[in-house]
Every structure is written in C-alpha cells, then in structure tokens.
C-alpha cells in the first residue's frame, strides 16, 4: 500500500512539473504570418501561419518553428535584441540575397520592443 501512495505522489508531481514546463514554453511563443517564402537557416518556409517558440540563453535564443501548432519544420539560432520602438504586431523581416533568395533576418515580437535577429 505504501508503494501505491509513493507512486501517486510521483505521478502527481511529474504532472505538475510538466504543466509548469508547458506554461513557461507558451510564454515564449507567438504566431507569425509569413507573407512570403523565406529561408530560416537551411529550412525553406512557405507562406502561412507558424507558431514560433524560443528559449532564451541570454542574449542567444534557440528558435523552433512549428506548422499547425505541432509539426516542427525548422530550428535556428538567433540573438534577442531590444529596440527603441515597441512593435504593435508580430512582424517578419526579410533580406534578399544577390541571387534573389529571400532570407528571414528578423522576427519582431508584437507588444514588446524585442526582436530575434538571425545571422546568415
């Protein structure tokens, strides 16, 4: 009987930790609309809505891009920077390479003055 009690406590504790981890992850996630196709790292992202999540390593960030809220289609390393302007909405900034390829260079986070900047 004592083992069942410990098992219940272990399962309940694990569930609480999992929910806490999900809530922390959700705070660092936003939906972005890509109006144009663009490269992010080695991944080509087609136009559409994507869930962008990031984990901060101050100031470095690891970005995960998911389509339909679950299918991870890209990961990339970037840097979180603060700007003097507060962004009203989430925005995607593209650079165009000499060959015409569009590269996602920056994700501006709506409601903040922060942007994730990607190196080429």
C-alpha positions in Angstrom: 0.0 0.0 0.0 2.9 2.3 0.8 4.3 1.9 -2.8 0.9 2.9 -4.3 1.0 6.1 -2.3 4.5 6.9 -3.4 3.6 6.2 -7.0 0.6 8.5 -6.8 2.8 11.3 -5.3 5.4 10.7 -8.0 2.8 10.8 -10.9 1.1 13.9 -9.5 4.5 15.7 -9.0 5.5 14.8 -12.6 2.2 16.1 -13.9 2.7 19.4 -12.1 6.3 19.8 -13.4 5.1 19.0 -17.0 2.3 21.6 -16.8 4.8 24.2 -15.4 7.2 23.5 -18.3 4.4 23.8 -20.9 3.3 27.2 -19.4 6.8 28.5 -19.5 7.2 27.4 -23.1 3.9 29.0 -24.0 5.0 32.4 -22.7 7.8 32.4 -25.2 5.7 31.5 -28.2 3.9 33.7 -30.8 2.1 33.1 -34.1 3.7 34.7 -37.1 2.3 35.1 -40.6 4.8 34.7 -43.3 3.6 36.7 -46.3 6.4 35.3 -48.5 8.5 32.2 -48.7 11.9 32.6 -47.0 14.9 30.7 -45.7 15.4 30.3 -42.0 18.7 28.6 -41.5 18.7 25.7 -44.0 14.8 25.4 -43.9 12.6 26.9 -46.6 9.4 28.2 -45.0 6.4 28.7 -47.3 3.9 31.5 -46.8 1.4 30.8 -44.0 0.9 30.9 -40.2 3.6 29.4 -38.0 4.0 29.0 -34.2 7.4 30.4 -33.3 8.8 29.5 -29.9 12.1 30.5 -28.4 14.2 29.5 -25.5 16.5 32.3 -24.2 20.1 31.7 -23.4 20.7 35.5 -22.7 21.1 37.0 -25.3 21.3 34.0 -27.6 18.0 32.2 -28.3 17.1 28.9 -29.8 14.0 29.3 -32.1 11.7 26.4 -33.0 9.2 26.9 -35.9 6.0 24.7 -36.0 3.3 24.5 -38.6 -0.2 23.7 -37.5 1.0 24.1 -33.9 2.7 20.7 -33.8 4.9 19.8 -36.8 8.3 21.3 -36.3 9.6 22.5 -39.6 12.7 24.5 -38.6 15.1 25.4 -35.8 17.5 28.2 -35.8 19.9 30.2 -33.5 19.4 33.9 -33.1 20.0 36.8 -30.8 17.4 38.7 -28.7 17.8 42.4 -29.1 15.9 45.4 -27.6 14.9 48.3 -29.8 13.7 51.8 -29.0 10.4 51.1 -30.7 7.6 48.9 -29.3 6.1 46.7 -32.0 2.3 46.6 -32.3 2.1 43.3 -34.0 4.4 40.3 -34.8 6.5 41.1 -37.9 8.8 39.1 -40.1 11.7 41.0 -41.7 13.3 39.6 -44.9 16.6 40.2 -46.6 17.1 39.5 -50.3 20.4 37.8 -51.3 22.0 38.8 -54.7 20.5 35.6 -56.3 17.0 36.8 -55.3 16.5 34.3 -52.4 14.6 35.8 -49.5 16.0 35.1 -46.1 14.2 35.7 -42.8 16.6 38.0 -40.9 14.4 39.1 -38.0 11.3 38.3 -36.1 9.8 41.4 -34.3 7.7 40.4 -31.2 4.4 42.3 -31.0 3.6 44.1 -27.8 7.3 44.4 -26.9 10.4 46.2 -28.0 12.2 43.0 -28.7 13.3 41.2 -31.9 15.1 38.0 -32.6 17.8 38.6 -35.2 19.3 35.8 -37.2 22.8 35.7 -38.7 23.3 34.5 -42.2 
